Amino acid sequence: LKGGPGSGKSVVAAYRARNLVRGLRALGHDRPHVLLTTFTNALANTLRHLVDRLLGDDADCVDVITSDQLVKRILTEAGREYRPK
């Protein structure tokens, strides 16, 4: 999503995640998993709170992490060292 500060990007992302989880459940997926990424820890925390409020018990189906955390996860799973500058 693209937009200025306070334009509602995080809210849209949280609602989209909720709709994806609901849609996947409707298709028969027991444990759907949605990944939301953002650039800063502060934004990830805010987004996590939004997801928790919107999804309730299904909030654990949504992983909210920063882009750096995603890169670290991918490299670690590939057996590579994560060396941010």
GULUMVO-345041 format. One record per residue: residue number from 1; residue in one letter; x negated, y negated, z of N, C-alpha, C in turn. Coordinates in steps of 0.001 Angstrom, whole numbers, plus 500000, padded with zeros to 6 digits. Example, Ala and Ser with C-alpha at 12.3 -4.5 7.8 and 13.67 -1.06 7.14 Angstrom:
<sezas>
 resi resn   n.c1   n.c2   n.c3  ca.c1  ca.c2  ca.c3   c.c1   c.c2   c.c3
    1    A 486810 505690 507800 487700 504500 507800 486800 503300 507800
    2    S 487150 502250 507080 486330 501060 507140 487100 499970 507870
</sezas>
This chain:
<sezas>
 resi resn   n.c1   n.c2   n.c3  ca.c1  ca.c2  ca.c3   c.c1   c.c2   c.c3
    1    L 499167 501187 500000 500000 500000 500000 499133 498765 500000
    2    K 499610 497735 499393 498852 496501 499328 499753 495356 499756
    3    G 499216 494478 500583 499971 493309 501027 499201 492565 502088
    4    G 499632 491377 502357 498973 490544 503352 499254 491009 504769
    5    P 498539 490416 505729 498752 490759 507138 500199 490488 507556
    6    G 500783 491438 508263 502140 491268 508760 503235 491471 507728
    7    S 502877 491999 506560 503878 492176 505502 504662 493482 505632
    8    G 504272 494354 506586 505037 495573 506815 504448 496838 506228
    9    K 503195 496799 505808 502567 497978 505198 502568 499177 506145
   10    S 502219 498944 507402 502166 500048 508369 503543 500631 508612
   11    V 504545 499790 508665 505918 500270 508869 506363 501114 507682
   12    V 506068 500645 506479 506415 501403 505274 505697 502753 505280
   13    A 504414 502760 505646 503650 504013 505677 504240 504986 506697
   14    A 504625 504486 507862 505200 505345 508905 506531 505937 508447
   15    Y 507370 505132 507835 508652 505647 507323 508430 506653 506195
   16    R 507448 506383 505352 507151 507314 504265 506677 508652 504818
   17    A 505832 508606 505840 505369 509836 506478 506549 510604 507060
   18    R 507452 509899 507720 508636 510555 508279 509455 511231 507180
   19    N 509646 510538 506076 510429 511105 504979 509726 512304 504343
   20    L 508400 512242 504253 507653 513380 503720 507792 514598 504633
   21    V 507667 514396 505936 507812 515507 506879 509210 516107 506775
   22    R 510212 515256 506745 511596 515751 506625 511807 516506 505318
   23    G 511271 515965 504228 511413 516622 502931 510726 517971 502885
   24    L 509534 518039 503460 508805 519311 503490 509525 520332 504362
   25    R 510085 519889 505472 510867 520805 506323 512083 521325 505560
   26    A 512732 520441 504806 513901 520843 504025 513537 521873 502956
   27    L 512286 521840 502511 511814 522810 501519 511337 524112 502163
   28    G 511420 524185 503487 511081 525422 504176 509704 525475 504802
   29    H 508978 524370 504809 507656 524348 505440 507826 524229 506955
   30    D 507314 525224 507681 507425 525210 509140 506575 524123 509772
   31    R 505369 523974 509290 504414 523016 509863 503904 522072 508781
   32    P 504724 521141 508347 504242 520195 507344 503124 519340 507931
   33    H 502259 518857 507072 501154 518029 507537 500977 516854 506591
   34    V 500986 515652 507155 500821 514423 506385 499625 513671 506955
   35    L 498807 513122 506090 497638 512353 506504 497852 510890 506162
   36    L 497683 510025 507163 497706 508571 506960 496324 508045 507320
   37    T 495738 507253 506430 494449 506651 506727 494562 505136 506687
   38    T 493681 504506 507446 493592 503054 507473 492132 502691 507693
   39    F 491829 501406 507741 490430 500997 507792 489867 500810 509188
   40    T 490687 500451 510152 490152 500147 511480 490799 501015 512553
   41    N 490079 501190 513665 490627 501935 514795 491868 501252 515355
   42    A 491855 499928 515406 493015 499185 515934 494252 499460 515087
   43    L 494087 499441 513771 495224 499730 512899 495662 501178 513018
   44    A 494716 502090 513164 495062 503503 513330 495877 503698 514612
   45    N 495484 503013 515682 496234 503114 516943 497644 502557 516801
   46    T 497776 501426 516137 499099 500834 515906 499959 501764 515069
   47    L 499385 502296 514014 500118 503211 513136 500514 504482 513878
   48    R 499634 504980 514731 499932 506169 515543 501156 505921 516430
   49    H 501227 504741 517058 502378 504400 517903 503670 504333 517080
   50    L 503583 503750 515890 504759 503693 515011 505229 505096 514638
   51    V 504289 505940 514260 504615 507322 513876 505224 508063 515060
   52    D 504639 507904 516240 505177 508566 517438 506621 508166 517692
   53    R 506923 506882 517559 508294 506403 517805 509274 506884 516737
   54    L 508837 506873 515491 509735 507251 514396 509982 508750 514305
   55    L 508955 509554 514568 509070 510983 514323 509353 511818 515560
   56    G 509162 511259 516740 509426 512025 517954 508636 513311 517982
   57    D 509321 514434 518111 508653 515747 518192 507864 516090 516932
   58    D 508229 515512 515807 507515 515791 514558 506268 514919 514375
   59    A 505972 514046 515335 504810 513159 515214 503508 513936 515095
   60    D 503470 515135 515666 502238 515929 515577 502010 516492 514177
   61    C 502961 516303 513272 502794 516720 511883 502053 515660 511068
   62    V 501814 514502 511681 501168 513395 510978 499830 513099 511641
   63    D 498777 513135 510850 497438 512821 511316 497141 511381 510911
   64    V 496804 510540 511875 496486 509137 511606 495015 508915 511961
   65    I 494200 508633 510949 492775 508434 511171 492263 507297 510294
   66    T 491050 506849 510598 490429 505831 509756 489791 506485 508539
   67    S 489501 505671 507558 488834 506180 506348 487479 506780 506701
   68    D 486750 506141 507616 485454 506683 508040 485613 508052 508694
   69    Q 486636 508210 509522 486874 509507 510150 487191 510569 509116
   70    L 487902 510185 508064 488213 511130 506991 486938 511573 506270
   71    V 486071 510620 505960 484808 510949 505293 483982 511877 506179
   72    K 483916 511569 507473 483166 512415 508399 483734 513824 508423
   73    R 485058 513940 508454 485716 515254 508475 485368 516058 507225
   74    I 485447 515412 506079 485169 516095 504816 483714 516561 504758
   75    L 482806 515674 505126 481391 516041 505091 481073 517151 506083
   76    T 481626 517071 507273 481384 518094 508288 481895 519449 507825
   77    E 483094 519469 507244 483655 520734 506749 482829 521297 505590
   78    A 482136 520413 504878 481293 520848 503754 479881 521199 504226
   79    G 479648 521098 505542 478341 521413 506072 477304 520329 505842
   80    R 477759 519130 505583 476866 517987 505327 476824 517079 506537
   81    E 475749 516348 506653 475575 515417 507765 476267 514088 507450
   82    Y 476938 513557 508443 477596 512254 508310 476654 511188 508869
   83    R 476177 510318 507980 475232 509283 508395 475723 507915 507927
   84    P 476655 507317 508669 477143 505996 508243 476048 504944 508409
   85    K 476068 503956 507588 475066 502874 507674 475519 501816 508628
</sezas>
